[in-house]
Amino acid sequence: MAKLQEHGCVWFKDMELTKSPEGFRSFYDALGLDLCLDPIHTSGLRKMISKKDGIYEEVNKPTLRGHYIGLHQESTHVKTSTYGAFVCFQGATIEGGEFLVADGARILRDLDPAVLQRIYENKVRISVSNLDFDFLAATGPLKQPLMNFFQDLIAKAVAPKFDMELEMLWGSDGKPYRLQAVEPPMSPVNRHPKTGMPVWFCNIHNHARYLRDNRPCTVPEVGMTDVYYGDLSGIPKEDLEHIDEVSRKHIVRVPMQPGDIIFVDNYRMLHGRDIFKGDRFHAVAWFGEQTDANGQKVAVERKQGNMLNEMLNNYVENAF
């Protein structure tokens, strides 16, 4: 754990034990860490390959093999986990799929001070989903009552199940009949809760629509994300390009082999995944007490929301 705190991540290589979920469980049990749910457990982005062991499949779906996953921490405004262990059971059978890591402390160090000041002072809001209701344009005097109805319905019946603090907003991206689920304003900079080190703690590299539109992306529109300033105004594309440049500068590409594990400090390190061809089978487990936006510990219920998680995974796998 001292090495993990010093470097932010540790790569375990050439291990036979961890080539199966059972062996992976034996590995992390030996470390004596508290297993917890993925902070975005109910998002539907990953399914559990072993519920009793708390092991989630990474984004290996054939429909998303051509989607580049940018740098991010596994975090929401509501929850963050302390550590993640990413394991390779099978690398991409043809090519690609390298695991990506980058040091948030180094990214913060190398950002242009003017860009950093703008985004720090304005904070960021992340939109996590798009729901288009274009038919409302033809509903005449019923348009506003219907908009209020759908906004209220989704805010009360759907958004709470995602265990994220979301506000349902119309037209944040300029499309008047698009309803977006938007997280509260957040600081892009955080102090590591154990070391006090300032780090870049922001998922803008993965979630900014401008960056997604300029790299391989196969996510359906309903799952497209975007990032705004805290007042929902747009972040200049020049600033996004600079953040992308600095982030890419610090990416370390890890060609994991079966049995390899990357153990990550989720507060310090950002992670991602390159596109791939063929089949790929990587997984992850999360550890440590979870904290909320105020740094307070959150009680973890391991069975929470798994029915919704499974429903969303089935929808993603079969609909696109």
Secondary structure as UniProt FT lines:
FT   HELIX           2..7
FT   STRAND          9..12
FT   HELIX           17..19
FT   HELIX           21..31
FT   STRAND          35..36
FT   TURN            39..40
FT   HELIX           41..43
FT   STRAND          48..50
FT   TURN            51..54
FT   STRAND          55..57
FT   HELIX           62..64
FT   TURN            65..66
FT   STRAND          69..72
FT   STRAND          83..90
FT   STRAND          95..96
FT   STRAND          99..103
FT   HELIX           104..110
FT   HELIX           113..122
FT   STRAND          124..132
FT   HELIX           134..138
FT   HELIX           140..142
FT   HELIX           143..157
FT   HELIX           159..162
FT   STRAND          167..170
FT   TURN            172..173
FT   TURN            176..177
FT   STRAND          178..182
FT   STRAND          189..191
FT   TURN            193..195
FT   STRAND          198..200
FT   HELIX           204..207
FT   HELIX           209..212
FT   TURN            213..214
FT   HELIX           221..223
FT   STRAND          226..229
FT   TURN            230..231
FT   HELIX           237..249
FT   STRAND          252..254
FT   TURN            258..259
FT   STRAND          261..265
FT   TURN            266..268
FT   STRAND          269..273
FT   STRAND          276..277
FT   STRAND          281..287
FT   STRAND          290..291
FT   TURN            293..294
FT   STRAND          297..298
FT   TURN            302..305
FT   HELIX           306..319
//
